[in-house]
């Protein structure tokens, strides 16, 4: 008789920080890391948390996004009710910086300088 795996709990701690409790394997850690969570060693193991002072909306969105990714990967996840996503609805991945244009070739630079 097998027991259900321990859920991964994402909650806001007593100090206001968003933290993760439960058994986190390498796949779960990769997903949490992608959502912005950090891992710090402690005397009792590891403390997995979001960075401090990023604002509640940002923390809520990241926590909800992490929970969504973990659930999609079939982990049992419990998201604290205080971490509901912002009014925008579905949690979104972080905004990516705009594409950087490729370096210009010497020929392109010469053509541009002739026009001016």
ZIWOCOR-V985623 format. One record per run of one state. SS is the DSSP state (~ for helix, > for strand, _ for the rest). FROM is the first residue (numbers start at 0). TO is the last residue. If there is no record, write none. Layout:
ss=SS from=FROM to=TO
ss=SS from=FROM to=TO
//
This chain:
ss=_ from=0 to=6
ss=> from=7 to=11
ss=_ from=12 to=16
ss=> from=17 to=20
ss=_ from=21 to=24
ss=~ from=25 to=33
ss=_ from=34 to=35
ss=> from=36 to=41
ss=_ from=42 to=43
ss=> from=44 to=49
ss=_ from=50 to=54
ss=~ from=55 to=71
ss=_ from=72 to=75
ss=> from=76 to=78
ss=_ from=79 to=79
ss=~ from=80 to=82
ss=_ from=83 to=104
ss=~ from=105 to=114
ss=_ from=115 to=115
//
